[in-house]
Amino acid sequence: MILFLQSVTMDISSFPMVQTGSLNDISGSVCPDNSPCPSEYSCLLTPTGVYGCCPFPQGLSCADGKHCCPDGYKCSDDGSSCTRHTEVSIVGAVICPDKESECPDETTCCELPDGSWGCCPMVKAVCCDDKVHCCPEGTRCDIAHSKCLSHESETPMWGKLLARKRAAWENNKVICPDMQTKCPSDTTCCEMPSGSYGCCPMPQAVCCDDHEHCCPEDTTCDLAAGTCDQGGFSVPWLKKVPALVSEPNEEKCDDQYSCPDGSTCCKLSTGDWACCPLPHVRHAYK
């Protein structure tokens, strides 16, 4: 099985740092300058040369010296937001050079006459210059005679199948309770005021009762103050972003995977799903 990686970017608001020693918590950590931070906070050296407390066990101090980001995120230049780049594994698909089209596993992307992409049904295929046909690896295209030539043999050329355009939601991994919307990995589905679902930019988040905001795990929402509270400490709450809706005309293989309209879900011998580019196909293992 082939794994491909696609970069996914997530942005959240940065978190204000707390001055060391401003909160009494004898169970907390001690900074190198002997000033204390509350428990579950990280002690960070700011660009100004003083230590501050970030409301995460592992954090990163931003350039403004007043805000911080969770571990794994990068601060924006002005310190107002945190950005995270993650690599999402895409199983069983070949991503074409336009980064928008894909072909099934064990095939090759070849350009078509109209500039779009097609799929040659073999690995490392030779894309013929007529942009209609293709040949197996190690052969050459004889367009005049519609043959694939090698030193040992000649075989008919192969036609291509149309590649499919990838939907934006396909790289999202968290399925919401309505089984129709999805959120990116490491986020949480939370219901919106409209009854649809949004994505809170952290895993296992607490969905606030106003259906617009969310808080980190093990905190409580203070709707009046607009904060997330835990044991006497507060951090600003986060606003949810809309989730993405799966295309309704796709054939669902199970609760997590689907195939494009006009294709058929076929289970591989490994237990994974694959898409056969024809409707109502009968599937049999070799």
C-alpha positions in Angstrom: 0.0 0.0 0.0 1.3 3.5 -0.9 1.0 6.4 1.6 1.0 10.0 0.4 1.3 13.1 2.6 -0.6 16.3 2.3 0.1 19.4 4.4 -2.8 20.8 6.4 -2.6 24.3 8.1 -4.5 25.2 11.2 -4.6 28.7 12.8 -5.8 29.5 16.3 -5.6 32.6 18.5 -2.5 32.9 20.7 -2.8 32.7 24.5 -1.8 35.6 26.8 1.1 34.7 29.1 0.8 35.2 32.9 3.5 37.1 34.9 5.5 34.7 37.1 4.6 34.9 40.7 1.3 36.6 40.0 -0.8 33.5 40.8 -0.3 31.6 44.0 0.2 27.9 43.3 2.7 26.1 45.5 2.3 22.9 43.4 3.6 24.6 40.2 7.0 24.8 38.5 9.9 27.1 39.3 11.6 29.0 36.5 15.4 29.3 36.3 15.3 32.7 37.9 13.4 31.1 40.9 10.0 32.7 40.0 7.0 30.4 40.1 4.4 29.3 37.5 1.1 27.5 38.2 0.9 23.8 37.7 0.1 22.7 34.1 1.8 26.0 32.9 5.2 26.1 31.2 7.9 28.6 32.2 9.1 30.4 29.1 11.9 32.9 28.6 10.4 35.9 26.6 12.4 38.0 24.1 12.6 40.8 26.7 14.7 38.5 28.9 12.1 37.9 31.6 10.2 34.7 32.3 6.5 34.3 31.8 3.9 31.5 32.4 2.2 29.9 29.4 -1.1 28.0 30.1 0.2 24.8 28.5 2.6 22.2 29.9 4.8 22.8 26.8 4.6 26.1 25.1 6.4 28.5 22.8 6.9 32.2 23.6 5.9 34.6 20.9 8.0 37.6 19.7 5.8 40.2 21.5 6.7 38.7 24.8 3.1 38.7 25.9 1.6 35.7 24.1 2.5 32.1 23.6 1.4 29.1 21.5 1.0 25.4 22.4 3.9 23.0 21.6 3.8 22.1 17.9 2.5 25.5 16.7 4.4 28.5 15.4 3.7 32.1 16.5 2.7 34.7 13.9 5.1 37.6 13.6 2.8 39.9 15.6 2.1 37.2 18.2 -1.6 37.3 17.7 -2.1 33.7 16.3 -0.6 30.2 16.3 -0.1 28.2 13.1 0.4 24.5 12.9 1.4 22.5 9.8 0.6 18.8 9.9 1.1 16.1 7.3 -2.0 14.0 6.7 -1.6 10.5 5.3 -3.7 9.7 2.2 -3.9 6.0 1.7 -4.3 4.2 -1.6 -4.3 7.2 -3.9 -1.8 8.8 -6.4 -1.8 12.6 -6.4 -1.4 14.0 -9.8 1.0 17.0 -10.6 -1.9 19.5 -10.5 -2.3 18.6 -6.8 -6.1 18.6 -7.3 -6.6 15.3 -9.2 -6.0 11.8 -8.0 -5.7 8.3 -9.4 -6.2 4.9 -7.7 -3.3 3.1 -6.0 -1.1 1.1 -8.4 -1.9 3.5 -11.3 0.0 6.4 -13.0 -1.2 10.0 -13.7 -1.0 11.0 -17.3 -2.0 14.2 -18.9 -5.0 14.2 -21.3 -5.4 16.2 -24.5 -7.5 18.9 -22.8 -4.8 19.5 -20.1 -6.7 17.5 -17.4 -5.4 14.3 -15.9 -6.1 10.7 -16.6 -5.1 7.4 -14.9 -3.1 4.7 -16.7 -4.0 1.4 -15.0 -0.4 0.3 -14.1 2.5 1.5 -12.0 5.2 3.7 -13.5 3.5 3.7 -16.9 4.8 5.5 -19.9 2.5 8.3 -20.9 2.3 8.5 -24.7 2.7 11.7 -26.7 -0.8 11.5 -28.1 -2.0 12.1 -24.5 -4.7 9.5 -25.0 -2.8 6.2 -24.4 -0.1 4.8 -22.2 2.2 1.8 -22.1 3.9 -0.4 -19.4 7.1 0.6 -17.8 10.1 -0.3 -19.9 8.3 0.0 -23.3 7.9 2.8 -25.8 4.8 4.1 -27.5 4.4 3.4 -31.2 1.5 5.8 -31.8 1.3 5.1 -35.6 0.5 1.4 -34.9 -1.1 1.8 -31.5 1.5 -0.6 -29.9 3.7 -0.7 -26.8 7.1 -1.9 -28.0 10.0 -3.5 -26.1 12.9 -5.6 -27.2 11.0 -8.8 -26.4 7.4 -8.0 -27.4 4.8 -5.7 -28.6 1.4 -5.2 -27.0 -1.6 -3.0 -27.7 -1.6 0.5 -26.2 -3.7 1.1 -23.1 -6.4 3.7 -22.8 -6.7 6.0 -19.7 -9.4 6.5 -17.2 -10.4 10.0 -16.1 -8.7 11.1 -12.8 -11.1 12.4 -10.1 -10.9 15.8 -8.5 -10.2 15.6 -4.8 -12.8 17.3 -2.5 -11.5 19.6 0.2 -13.1 17.5 2.9 -11.4 14.3 2.0 -8.2 15.1 4.0 -10.3 15.6 7.2 -10.3 12.7 9.6 -12.7 13.6 12.4 -16.3 12.5 11.6 -19.1 14.5 13.3 -22.2 12.9 14.8 -24.3 13.7 11.8 -22.1 11.4 9.7 -22.0 14.1 7.0 -19.6 16.7 8.2 -15.9 16.3 9.0 -13.2 18.2 10.9 -9.4 18.1 10.6 -7.3 15.7 12.7 -6.6 16.9 16.2 -9.8 19.0 16.3 -13.3 18.4 17.9 -16.7 18.5 16.4 -19.0 20.9 18.2 -22.6 21.8 17.3 -23.2 25.3 16.0 -26.3 27.5 16.7 -27.8 26.5 13.4 -27.7 22.8 14.3 -24.8 22.1 11.9 -21.3 21.3 13.2 -18.2 23.3 13.6 -14.6 22.4 14.4 -12.9 23.4 17.6 -9.1 23.6 16.9 -8.0 21.2 19.6 -8.6 17.5 20.4 -11.2 16.4 23.0 -12.3 20.0 23.5 -15.2 21.1 25.6 -18.1 22.5 23.5 -19.6 25.6 25.2 -23.4 25.9 25.6 -23.5 29.0 23.4 -22.7 26.7 20.5 -20.2 29.2 19.2 -17.1 28.7 21.4 -15.1 25.9 22.9 -12.5 25.3 25.6 -9.5 22.9 26.1 -10.0 19.5 27.7 -10.7 19.5 31.4 -11.7 23.1 31.6 -15.2 24.7 31.9 -16.8 27.4 29.8 -17.5 30.7 31.6 -20.1 32.2 29.2 -20.3 35.5 31.0 -16.5 36.2 31.0 -15.7 34.5 27.7 -13.0 32.3 29.3 -12.1 28.7 29.9 -11.6 28.1 33.6 -9.7 25.4 35.6 -8.9 25.5 39.3 -8.9 29.3 39.6 -7.1 29.9 36.4 -8.6 31.3 33.2 -7.6 31.4 29.5 -9.5 33.0 26.6 -12.0 30.7 24.9 -11.8 29.8 21.2 -14.3 30.3 18.4 -15.3 27.4 16.2 -14.8 27.3 12.5 -17.4 25.6 10.1 -17.0 22.0 9.4 -16.9 20.7 5.8 -19.8 18.7 4.3 -19.2 15.5 2.3 -20.4 15.6 -1.2 -23.9 14.1 -1.2 -23.6 12.3 -4.5 -20.7 10.2 -3.3 -21.1 6.5 -2.6 -20.4 5.7 1.0 -18.2 2.6 1.7 -18.7 2.9 5.5 -19.0 5.7 8.1 -15.5 6.9 7.3 -14.8 6.3 3.6 -16.6 7.1 0.3 -16.0 6.9 -3.4 -17.0 9.4 -6.1 -20.3 9.2 -8.0 -20.2 6.7 -10.8 -17.7 4.4 -9.0 -18.0 1.4 -6.8 -16.6 0.7 -3.3 -14.5 -2.5 -3.3 -12.8 -3.9 -0.2 -9.2 -4.9 -0.6 -7.7 -8.1 0.8 -6.0 -5.9 3.5 -9.5 -4.7 4.7 -9.0 -1.2 3.3 -11.4 0.3 0.8 -10.6 1.2 -2.9 -12.7 2.8 -5.6 -13.3 1.0 -8.8 -13.9 3.7 -11.5 -17.1 2.0 -12.8 -20.7 1.8 -11.3 -22.2 -1.4 -9.9 -19.0 -3.5 -10.3 -18.9 -7.0 -9.0 -15.7 -7.4 -6.9 -13.7 -10.6 -6.6 -10.3 -11.2 -5.0 -7.5 -12.6 -7.1 
